[in-house]
């Protein structure tokens, strides 16, 4: 019995290793393609466009470190490669855990992968095309006329990655609510009762993760509140399955539990007989 459990554990580790390698290879392939076209320098210029457009004419960013002009564009390219390969990475993660799920749970896999990827990218796009422009123009207009701003490219990358991560995760609110309701952790009625608490929490989170200006805080808090309402709507749709489907799921769960109990009983009799 211990040998079979050990073999099963090792096989799971081997499968996990293989799927991690596939994910790394996918990210590496995309990274290599981006290095050839359009190139790390052009990718960073595109990322820095919202800031450079807000700076005074003729002002450029600076690189303090010796190898910073080389490493920072490569980091940006790696970040873009990971985002582009994210659907494949999520699919590998789902394929690893799917065998341990029921059939009705497996049906959620592909929709969750697609929706979570699209929402994360939508959060990054919203941050890039709307929030950055508003924030940088606000900061440039607030800065004293006696100074010439010259942001460091590495500090800018750190700021951008923090903002992208914050908005990307914030836009995952509907997916999180659907998963919680589908797993039975909360109900739609509870989510409605917690609406006011979530609004307060959204503004607190926005005040912590965004720069200390009203524009960026509102730009994060308001979409989070709207996405919470969207999540409640989506959760209501998945929380009312048809009776036939519910009965089928119940029968499936009962059959699987009976099979597991029979296997355990047979193993116990085998050990007792030995």
Kinemage of the C-alpha trace (Angstrom):
@kinemage 1
@onewidth
@group {chain A} dominant
@subgroup {mainchain}
@vectorlist {calphas} color= white
{ca unk a 1} P 0.000 0.000 0.000
{ca unk a 2} L 2.816 2.424 0.844
{ca unk a 3} L 4.619 1.510 -2.383
{ca unk a 4} L 1.576 2.378 -4.480
{ca unk a 5} L 1.169 5.699 -2.687
{ca unk a 6} L 4.857 6.465 -3.196
{ca unk a 7} L 4.636 5.629 -6.903
{ca unk a 8} L 1.546 7.819 -7.254
{ca unk a 9} L 3.298 10.704 -5.496
{ca unk a 10} L 6.370 10.364 -7.721
{ca unk a 11} L 4.220 10.254 -10.856
{ca unk a 12} L 2.510 13.473 -9.786
{ca unk a 13} L 5.882 15.128 -9.234
{ca unk a 14} L 7.044 14.004 -12.677
{ca unk a 15} L 3.885 15.379 -14.275
{ca unk a 16} L 4.286 18.669 -12.394
{ca unk a 17} L 7.877 18.932 -13.570
{ca unk a 18} L 6.881 18.261 -17.182
{ca unk a 19} L 4.135 20.889 -17.135
{ca unk a 20} L 6.427 23.469 -15.531
{ca unk a 21} L 9.029 22.775 -18.228
{ca unk a 22} L 6.401 23.182 -20.955
{ca unk a 23} L 5.339 26.498 -19.461
{ca unk a 24} L 8.934 27.727 -19.243
{ca unk a 25} L 9.594 26.631 -22.818
{ca unk a 26} L 6.486 28.473 -24.019
{ca unk a 27} L 7.565 31.662 -22.246
{ca unk a 28} L 11.100 31.230 -23.602
{ca unk a 29} L 9.889 30.803 -27.180
{ca unk a 30} L 7.752 33.940 -26.987
{ca unk a 31} L 10.652 35.787 -25.340
{ca unk a 32} L 12.990 34.779 -28.170
{ca unk a 33} L 10.532 35.925 -30.811
{ca unk a 34} L 10.077 39.287 -29.093
{ca unk a 35} L 13.851 39.756 -28.838
{ca unk a 36} L 14.089 39.493 -32.622
{ca unk a 37} L 10.962 41.528 -33.355
{ca unk a 38} L 10.128 44.168 -32.332
{ca unk a 39} L 13.141 44.043 -29.978
{ca unk a 40} L 13.583 44.857 -26.259
{ca unk a 41} L 14.393 48.519 -26.926
{ca unk a 42} L 11.237 49.144 -28.939
{ca unk a 43} L 9.130 47.287 -26.366
{ca unk a 44} L 10.463 49.464 -23.559
{ca unk a 45} L 9.894 52.626 -25.628
{ca unk a 46} L 6.286 51.560 -26.073
{ca unk a 47} L 5.939 50.894 -22.351
{ca unk a 48} L 7.474 54.281 -21.494
{ca unk a 49} L 5.337 56.217 -23.993
{ca unk a 50} L 2.707 57.398 -21.451
{ca unk a 51} L 5.448 58.898 -19.265
{ca unk a 52} L 7.589 60.424 -22.019
{ca unk a 53} L 4.520 62.100 -23.513
{ca unk a 54} L 3.780 63.762 -20.161
{ca unk a 55} L 7.353 65.009 -19.638
{ca unk a 56} L 8.465 68.421 -20.929
{ca unk a 57} L 9.519 68.434 -24.552
{ca unk a 58} L 13.065 67.206 -25.016
{ca unk a 59} L 13.231 65.521 -21.592
{ca unk a 60} L 14.353 61.911 -21.534
{ca unk a 61} L 14.527 59.203 -18.910
{ca unk a 62} L 17.866 58.321 -17.308
{ca unk a 63} L 19.660 55.059 -16.511
{ca unk a 64} L 21.736 55.256 -13.334
{ca unk a 65} L 23.185 51.737 -13.327
{ca unk a 66} L 25.982 50.599 -15.640
{ca unk a 67} L 24.076 47.640 -17.139
{ca unk a 68} L 20.613 49.086 -16.545
{ca unk a 69} L 20.095 50.111 -20.211
{ca unk a 70} L 20.658 46.456 -21.146
{ca unk a 71} L 18.864 44.621 -18.328
{ca unk a 72} L 15.708 46.702 -17.969
{ca unk a 73} L 14.511 46.265 -21.590
{ca unk a 74} L 15.143 42.518 -21.230
{ca unk a 75} L 13.029 42.443 -18.054
{ca unk a 76} L 10.234 44.246 -19.861
{ca unk a 77} L 10.443 41.767 -22.728
{ca unk a 78} L 10.272 38.895 -20.268
{ca unk a 79} L 7.187 40.408 -18.657
{ca unk a 80} L 5.468 40.776 -22.027
{ca unk a 81} L 6.447 37.212 -22.991
{ca unk a 82} L 4.898 35.857 -19.783
{ca unk a 83} L 1.657 37.770 -20.346
{ca unk a 84} L 1.385 36.523 -23.932
{ca unk a 85} L 2.094 32.935 -22.854
{ca unk a 86} L -0.264 33.182 -19.864
{ca unk a 87} L -3.143 31.213 -21.485
{ca unk a 88} L -0.829 28.267 -22.134
{ca unk a 89} L 0.619 28.460 -18.606
{ca unk a 90} L -2.866 28.498 -17.070
{ca unk a 91} L -3.910 25.581 -19.250
{ca unk a 92} L -0.933 23.555 -17.994
{ca unk a 93} L -1.892 24.331 -14.401
{ca unk a 94} L -5.485 23.342 -15.107
{ca unk a 95} L -4.460 20.104 -16.847
{ca unk a 96} L -2.460 19.149 -13.749
{ca unk a 97} L -5.343 19.532 -11.276
{ca unk a 98} L -8.216 18.505 -13.595
{ca unk a 99} L -7.897 14.698 -13.073
{ca unk a 100} L -8.813 15.139 -9.406
{ca unk a 101} L -12.028 17.043 -10.161
{ca unk a 102} L -15.552 15.931 -10.972
{ca unk a 103} L -16.935 16.260 -14.477
{ca unk a 104} L -19.159 19.231 -13.609
{ca unk a 105} L -16.118 20.981 -12.128
{ca unk a 106} L -13.978 20.235 -15.184
{ca unk a 107} L -16.492 22.014 -17.405
{ca unk a 108} L -15.546 25.283 -15.695
{ca unk a 109} L -11.882 24.942 -16.650
{ca unk a 110} L -11.712 26.408 -20.140
{ca unk a 111} L -14.198 29.263 -19.436
{ca unk a 112} L -12.227 30.219 -16.323
{ca unk a 113} L -8.907 30.179 -18.179
{ca unk a 114} L -10.276 32.336 -20.995
{ca unk a 115} L -12.138 34.784 -18.759
{ca unk a 116} L -9.308 35.186 -16.232
{ca unk a 117} L -6.762 35.784 -19.017
{ca unk a 118} L -8.955 38.326 -20.798
{ca unk a 119} L -9.797 40.152 -17.567
{ca unk a 120} L -6.149 40.317 -16.479
{ca unk a 121} L -5.120 41.727 -19.858
{ca unk a 122} L -8.081 44.121 -19.762
{ca unk a 123} L -6.872 45.413 -16.392
{ca unk a 124} L -3.375 45.988 -17.760
{ca unk a 125} L -4.752 47.698 -20.877
{ca unk a 126} L -7.012 49.944 -18.806
{ca unk a 127} L -4.035 50.900 -16.645
{ca unk a 128} L -1.797 51.608 -19.648
{ca unk a 129} L -4.196 53.518 -21.891
{ca unk a 130} L -6.180 55.452 -19.284
{ca unk a 131} L -4.606 55.506 -15.829
{ca unk a 132} L -0.981 56.164 -16.799
{ca unk a 133} L -1.827 59.140 -18.959
{ca unk a 134} L -3.978 60.743 -16.268
{ca unk a 135} L -1.499 60.077 -13.455
{ca unk a 136} L 1.618 61.268 -15.283
{ca unk a 137} L -0.022 64.453 -16.541
{ca unk a 138} L -1.268 65.160 -13.027
{ca unk a 139} L 2.222 64.659 -11.564
{ca unk a 140} L 3.856 66.736 -14.316
{ca unk a 141} L 1.418 69.577 -13.744
{ca unk a 142} L 1.895 69.441 -9.972
{ca unk a 143} L 5.707 69.457 -10.108
{ca unk a 144} L 7.451 72.804 -9.436
{ca unk a 145} L 8.655 74.711 -12.485
{ca unk a 146} L 12.136 75.007 -10.981
{ca unk a 147} L 12.942 71.312 -11.468
{ca unk a 148} L 13.384 69.129 -14.537
{ca unk a 149} L 12.017 65.625 -13.981
{ca unk a 150} L 14.273 62.813 -15.214
{ca unk a 151} L 12.802 59.470 -14.058
{ca unk a 152} L 15.066 56.441 -13.783
{ca unk a 153} L 14.113 53.628 -16.169
{ca unk a 154} L 14.457 50.920 -13.493
{ca unk a 155} L 12.267 52.824 -11.025
{ca unk a 156} L 9.715 53.322 -13.787
{ca unk a 157} L 9.695 49.583 -14.530
{ca unk a 158} L 9.095 48.776 -10.855
{ca unk a 159} L 6.218 51.271 -10.764
{ca unk a 160} L 4.685 49.910 -13.965
{ca unk a 161} L 4.858 46.279 -12.835
{ca unk a 162} L 3.225 47.154 -9.513
{ca unk a 163} L 0.403 49.013 -11.246
{ca unk a 164} L -0.097 46.296 -13.870
{ca unk a 165} L -0.274 43.633 -11.170
{ca unk a 166} L -2.703 45.666 -9.077
{ca unk a 167} L -5.094 46.370 -11.946
{ca unk a 168} L -4.754 42.863 -13.387
{ca unk a 169} L -5.676 41.242 -10.081
{ca unk a 170} L -8.433 43.794 -9.433
{ca unk a 171} L -10.079 42.881 -12.720
{ca unk a 172} L -10.211 39.221 -11.599
{ca unk a 173} L -12.962 40.008 -9.089
{ca unk a 174} L -15.794 38.454 -11.197
{ca unk a 175} L -13.830 35.222 -11.648
{ca unk a 176} L -13.123 35.004 -7.914
{ca unk a 177} L -16.793 35.511 -7.038
{ca unk a 178} L -17.951 32.886 -9.523
{ca unk a 179} L -15.468 30.340 -8.161
{ca unk a 180} L -16.454 31.038 -4.544
{ca unk a 181} L -20.158 30.662 -5.311
{ca unk a 182} L -19.629 27.567 -7.433
{ca unk a 183} L -17.618 25.910 -4.627
{ca unk a 184} L -20.331 26.761 -2.111
{ca unk a 185} L -18.108 29.004 0.011
{ca unk a 186} L -20.538 31.944 -0.236
{ca unk a 187} L -23.958 32.604 -1.706
{ca unk a 188} L -25.195 35.335 -3.997
{ca unk a 189} L -27.284 36.723 -1.141
{ca unk a 190} L -24.183 37.027 1.042
{ca unk a 191} L -22.327 38.815 -1.736
{ca unk a 192} L -25.154 41.331 -1.941
{ca unk a 193} L -25.013 41.864 1.828
{ca unk a 194} L -21.252 42.424 1.663
{ca unk a 195} L -21.505 45.005 -1.130
{ca unk a 196} L -20.980 48.013 1.155
{ca unk a 197} L -17.988 46.370 2.854
{ca unk a 198} L -16.417 45.603 -0.517
{ca unk a 199} L -16.783 49.224 -1.622
{ca unk a 200} L -14.894 50.387 1.465
{ca unk a 201} L -12.255 47.683 0.941
{ca unk a 202} L -11.870 48.673 -2.722
{ca unk a 203} L -11.066 52.276 -1.833
{ca unk a 204} L -8.666 51.162 0.906
{ca unk a 205} L -6.826 48.857 -1.511
{ca unk a 206} L -6.723 51.605 -4.136
{ca unk a 207} L -5.259 54.044 -1.625
{ca unk a 208} L -2.521 51.550 -0.671
{ca unk a 209} L -1.370 50.250 -4.073
{ca unk a 210} L -1.733 53.352 -6.241
{ca unk a 211} L 0.169 56.663 -6.152
{ca unk a 212} L -1.142 59.265 -3.679
{ca unk a 213} L -3.405 61.048 -6.125
{ca unk a 214} L -7.173 60.982 -6.423
{ca unk a 215} L -7.219 60.115 -10.127
{ca unk a 216} L -5.418 56.772 -9.887
{ca unk a 217} L -7.259 55.800 -6.702
{ca unk a 218} L -10.646 56.391 -8.284
{ca unk a 219} L -9.485 54.682 -11.482
{ca unk a 220} L -8.856 51.484 -9.509
{ca unk a 221} L -11.645 51.608 -6.914
{ca unk a 222} L -14.544 52.389 -9.275
{ca unk a 223} L -13.811 49.540 -11.743
{ca unk a 224} L -13.455 47.144 -8.794
{ca unk a 225} L -16.924 48.102 -7.570
{ca unk a 226} L -18.411 47.709 -11.051
{ca unk a 227} L -16.685 44.356 -11.511
{ca unk a 228} L -18.076 43.235 -8.145
{ca unk a 229} L -21.573 43.842 -9.482
{ca unk a 230} L -20.663 41.960 -12.660
{ca unk a 231} L -19.366 39.101 -10.533
{ca unk a 232} L -22.643 38.918 -8.608
{ca unk a 233} L -24.541 38.733 -11.887
{ca unk a 234} L -22.282 35.990 -13.227
{ca unk a 235} L -22.418 34.102 -9.926
{ca unk a 236} L -26.200 34.170 -10.021
{ca unk a 237} L -26.136 32.490 -13.423
{ca unk a 238} L -23.871 29.649 -12.289
{ca unk a 239} L -25.583 29.167 -8.917
{ca unk a 240} L -28.930 28.125 -10.451
{ca unk a 241} L -28.237 24.882 -12.335
{ca unk a 242} L -31.073 22.889 -13.788
{ca unk a 243} L -32.580 20.152 -11.636
{ca unk a 244} L -31.573 17.455 -14.070
{ca unk a 245} L -27.965 18.589 -13.999
{ca unk a 246} L -28.033 18.808 -10.200
{ca unk a 247} L -29.343 15.264 -9.916
{ca unk a 248} L -26.694 14.005 -12.321
{ca unk a 249} L -23.965 15.683 -10.300
{ca unk a 250} L -25.345 14.170 -7.094
{ca unk a 251} L -25.419 10.698 -8.626
{ca unk a 252} L -21.883 11.167 -9.905
{ca unk a 253} L -20.620 12.218 -6.484
{ca unk a 254} L -22.407 9.339 -4.780
{ca unk a 255} L -21.025 6.801 -7.237
{ca unk a 256} L -17.499 8.088 -6.785
{ca unk a 257} L -17.782 8.004 -2.986
{ca unk a 258} L -19.171 4.458 -3.093
{ca unk a 259} L -16.297 3.356 -5.317
{ca unk a 260} L -13.757 4.896 -2.961
{ca unk a 261} L -15.382 3.222 0.065
{ca unk a 262} L -15.419 -0.143 -1.682
{ca unk a 263} L -11.751 0.205 -2.590
{ca unk a 264} L -10.867 1.142 0.986
{ca unk a 265} L -12.858 -1.781 2.356
{ca unk a 266} L -11.171 -4.206 -0.051
{ca unk a 267} L -7.748 -2.895 0.923
{ca unk a 268} L -8.600 -3.257 4.616
{ca unk a 269} L -9.727 -6.872 4.104
{ca unk a 270} L -6.536 -7.568 2.190
{ca unk a 271} L -4.398 -6.205 4.998
{ca unk a 272} L -6.443 -8.084 7.618
{ca unk a 273} L -6.027 -11.320 5.702
{ca unk a 274} L -2.232 -10.837 5.496
